[in-house]
Amino acid sequence: MTHLHQHPHSHQHDAGQGPPVLDIGGDVGALVLLTDESYVGREIEISPLAAPEARTHTAIHLRSAGGRTFGAGVYPALTEGRYRVHGDRPDLPSDVEIRGGEVTRLDWR
């Protein structure tokens, strides 16, 4: 499938290829987006609130933990600050605070 984008962005190509590797510390944190299985295979974009044109995205992959199966996307290295996750459902939370040295979880299940 070909994706045409009208904005600058970067890709997280290695997501879903095993346990995620996070590059956090100092002023860099990470985000784990948990979803239901309907999001698996989709790419979900995120951008800093201060720079909405600076988007990045990652694919949602099927994961299992604790006997449960769900979708998950990992944004492994985000500079601390406020971000918006660009979803297609207004009832889901979209704004998140990223703190340096921490992993933030946003649950869309």
C-alpha positions as CSV (number, residue, x, y, z in Angstrom):
1,M,0.0,0.0,0.0
2,T,1.3,3.5,-0.9
3,H,0.8,6.3,1.6
4,L,0.8,9.9,0.2
5,H,1.5,12.5,2.8
6,Q,1.2,16.3,2.5
7,H,3.3,17.2,5.5
8,P,6.9,16.6,6.7
9,H,7.2,13.6,9.0
10,S,9.5,10.8,10.0
11,H,9.0,7.1,10.2
12,Q,9.5,4.5,13.0
13,H,10.3,1.6,10.7
14,D,11.4,-0.9,13.3
15,A,8.3,-0.9,15.4
16,G,6.7,-4.3,15.8
17,Q,9.9,-6.3,15.1
18,G,10.2,-7.7,18.6
19,P,10.6,-5.9,21.9
20,P,10.8,-2.1,21.4
21,V,14.1,-0.3,22.0
22,L,13.6,3.1,23.7
23,D,16.0,5.9,23.5
24,I,15.0,7.9,26.6
25,G,16.8,10.0,29.2
26,G,17.6,13.7,29.8
27,D,14.8,15.6,28.0
28,V,13.7,12.6,25.8
29,G,10.8,10.3,26.7
30,A,8.7,7.8,24.9
31,L,5.0,7.0,24.2
32,V,3.2,3.7,24.1
33,L,-0.2,3.9,22.5
34,L,-2.4,0.9,23.4
35,T,-5.4,0.2,21.0
36,D,-8.0,-2.4,20.3
37,E,-7.2,-4.8,17.5
38,S,-9.1,-2.7,14.9
39,Y,-6.1,-0.3,14.8
40,V,-3.6,-3.1,14.0
41,G,-1.8,-2.3,10.7
42,R,-2.7,1.4,10.7
43,E,-0.2,4.2,11.1
44,I,-1.1,6.7,13.8
45,E,0.5,10.2,13.7
46,I,1.7,12.4,16.6
47,S,2.9,16.0,16.6
48,P,4.1,18.5,19.3
49,L,1.3,21.0,20.1
50,A,3.9,23.7,19.6
51,A,4.7,22.5,16.1
52,P,1.7,20.7,14.6
53,E,3.4,20.4,11.2
54,A,6.3,18.3,12.7
55,R,4.5,14.9,12.5
56,T,5.8,11.5,13.0
57,H,4.0,8.2,12.9
58,T,4.3,4.6,13.8
59,A,2.4,1.5,12.8
60,I,0.2,-0.3,15.3
61,H,1.2,-3.9,15.8
62,L,-0.5,-6.8,17.5
63,R,1.0,-7.5,21.0
64,S,0.3,-10.0,23.8
65,A,0.9,-9.6,27.5
66,G,-0.7,-11.1,30.5
67,G,-2.9,-13.4,28.4
68,R,-4.4,-10.5,26.6
69,T,-4.0,-9.4,22.9
70,F,-4.1,-5.8,21.9
71,G,-2.7,-3.3,19.4
72,A,0.3,-1.1,20.4
73,G,2.4,1.6,18.8
74,V,5.7,2.8,20.2
75,Y,7.1,6.3,19.7
76,P,10.6,5.6,21.1
77,A,12.2,9.0,21.3
78,L,10.1,12.1,21.8
79,T,11.5,15.4,23.2
80,E,9.5,16.3,26.4
81,G,6.5,18.5,25.9
82,R,2.8,18.3,25.0
83,Y,1.8,16.2,22.0
84,R,-1.4,15.5,20.1
85,V,-2.1,12.0,18.8
86,H,-4.0,12.2,15.6
87,G,-6.9,9.7,15.7
88,D,-10.1,9.5,13.8
89,R,-12.4,9.2,16.9
90,P,-13.0,12.4,18.9
91,D,-14.1,10.4,22.0
92,L,-10.6,9.1,22.5
93,P,-8.0,11.1,24.4
94,S,-5.6,12.9,22.0
95,D,-3.3,15.1,24.1
96,V,-0.5,13.7,26.1
97,E,2.4,15.0,28.2
98,I,5.8,13.5,27.5
99,R,8.4,13.8,30.2
100,G,12.1,13.2,29.8
101,G,13.4,9.8,31.0
102,E,9.8,8.4,31.2
103,V,7.5,6.2,29.2
104,T,4.0,7.6,28.9
105,R,1.1,5.3,28.1
106,L,-2.0,6.4,26.3
107,D,-4.9,3.9,26.3
108,W,-7.3,3.8,23.3
109,R,-8.7,0.3,24.2
